[in-house]
């Protein structure tokens, strides 16, 4: 028969309420007593009932993590890092996938709100106003998106796009395409703004092709448009699109990088395994997952005791900090010198 809280209290010579506080609010228990209670609990194999603890503390010790597309290799390292960080803090993570659907995203936030202490929204597709609205129901930290007044963890894709365009300019490219991602994406907007400014500064023409689905299929579908545009280099919204584009260009008889240079974003594991190995902008996804968990838990601990687990409407004093993590251009084999005019077959 499993050990109960009464068994632990009896074995450690304290009241049941002291055992309860040892697990729910250890800072309120005398250190010597706390050590004795924990040792007895360990010897007896006692595990506190999370549901009961939630009734006492107002915390479930659960976190919701909602991602745009769990099949996208960008997300698993972030999910794994977030789960590890949460587990270290004695929290569990529930992961949900929206399949790039903002309506499903909103429904998931509402469904999770009463079951978790907060939600991490990763690459959300909802509008900023809707994100602000759902944050009144449950504490929210936004990853890979900037929303005024809410805590956010962003990756500097603008700087990454600038570095990518400057790399291509240094190789002599003056006709460059940007393969856009999904409509409404913050990353897409940041990349477009930065790439356009860098191209203009370097005297290059930037052709924007999109929006597109942020998948390998979405990238492959743009190959013909890239060929017709006559560009000699492409910066894709992400690595999946870049890899799909390379495959599509190959089917059209165009070589990478001899005819067209290609750069992706994210530095997923597959980018190092393909031929040619993909030049890409590495994004700190694992660091973003860990930072977001820390921010959410700080966010919750800053709330007044009666407001914990509730959203901004509760009048709490949660953090609205916004963190920008740096990206790095990783040069591999998919970029090379611009071909001589008429030599790459593009625009034919």
Buried (B, 14 or more C-beta within 10 A) or exposed (E): EEBBBEBBBBBBEBEEEBBBBBBBEEEEBEEEBBEBBBEBBEEBEBEBEBEEBBEEBBBBBBBBBBBBBBEBBBBBBBBBBBBBBBEEEEBEBBBBBBEBBBEBBBEBBEEBBEEBBBBBBBBBBBEBEBBBBBBEBBBBBBBBBBBEEBBBBBBBBBBBBBBBBBBBBEBBBBBBBBBBBBEBBBBBBBBBEBBBBBBEEBEBBBBBBBBBBBBBEBBBBBBEBBBEBBBBBBBBBBBBBBBBBBBBBEEBEBBBBEBBBBBBBBBBEBBEEBEBBBBBBBBBBBBBBBBBBBBBBBBBEBBEEEBBBBBBEBEBEBBEBBBEBEBBBBBBEBBBEBBEEEEBBBEE
